[in-house]
């Protein structure tokens, strides 16, 4: 378990060391924040820092660091490296800048922020990308909890209507409508911090269960530095796409503006944005360790984990909780795993509403105008929720990482315009460009051209993106900061 503990220590140390470097590069100051300046009582509401952190963690987490990390564990403990270094050098940086650039621009949605620094074309691309991604996320985080609830009922020998996934899907969507529609401090600001604590306790419970039961041993990276995927699916770049939220996630960029509209000071950004991403990385590391240590390895391949995942993500999560905790622990864990995706789902639809509102200039202080956007968004979610879950997840994962790539390029242009160290974001932007483009060329649901073409194509495209960025910087002059 040495490599697991080293990665855990690196994540925690990354928050204090690299996170501080990121903050110092941005240089937060004492200017009046959007929450204070606008304060409309609906989306712009001042909240305390501890609440901002827990709500942000709950918003960005959901099933991402759980299901994505367990899927990533199919490749073996090599996934620990991506979760650790991806979180520190890419995910945390991405989340911090997506939140702080929104804060500097009156809490604007991420699509509008990208338009400010990358131009009108990218603004329109990001608008479409953001809304599509958010509806898919909201749907994924409705179907998943519905399945988990049904799993609990069936394991309790409950049948009939209560064991129907359809019923629970509609109940969750109905809740989404209410939470998306009302003021952010009515539900999200009041009870979500409690659920954020549940998410942390659940991860700690799984971790303690692994460490205290002798039959579970977390394998070392150096003894298993190979591809352990039973289907021989390549590590590059499928593992990076699959882990998604556990290391870096474009979805987070759509959530950060929600908290950017509720901050009392810019100096809260390090703890709220970078800190929440590190916390999610720790949760992902724990669940990846569970996937690597709880199940049988046959012929150097993760066959046991593959078998349990074949029964569905709900069954896999339930099995981990049962093996590591049991009894009261499993009840707490399953509540957390059910509630956390739901809380991410409703804020996904809320972000979609705000993105469309910014796009079309629709005032959101009036109930009627909020309804105009809420109804079609939830209607689209209901339709997508009846599609194949695994297909939705694959398209979500690629769209998610591509969005992260664009946001990192946006942050790079901002830093260049302010004559600051833009390589802080340009390096992970180039890396994520290679990840996203390689997957797009390789994946069966995309171009399906195989690794022989996808590997060089992904690298070439990433270099082209970097060259386009460098060329664009040569035509740019220092831009003034948004007014303090």
Secondary structure, 3 states (H helix, E strand, C coil): CHHHHHHHHHHHHHHHCHHHHHHHHHCCCCCCCHHHHCCCCCCCCCCCHHHHHHHHHHHHHCCHHHHHHHHHHHHCCCHHHHHHHHHHHHHHHHHHHHHHHHHHCCCCCHHHHHHHHHCHHHHHHHHHHHHHHHHHHHHHHHHHHHHHHHHHHHHCCCCHHHHCHHHHHHHHHHHHHHHHHCCCCCCHHHHHHHHHHHHHHHHHHHHHHHHHCCCCCCCCCCCCCCCCCCCCCCHHHHHHHHHHHHCCCHHHHHHHHHHHCCCCCHHHHHHHHHHHHHHHHHHHHHHHHHHHHCCCCECCECHHHHHHHCCCHHHHHHHHHHHHCCHHHHHHHHHHHHHHHHHHHHHHHHHHHHHHHHHHCCCCCCHHHHHHHHHHHHHHHHHHCCCCHHHHHHHHHHHHHHHHHHHHHHHHHHHHHCCCCCHHHHHHHHHHHHHHHHHHHHCCCCCCCCHHHHHHHHHHHHHHHHHHHHHHHHCCCCCCCCCC
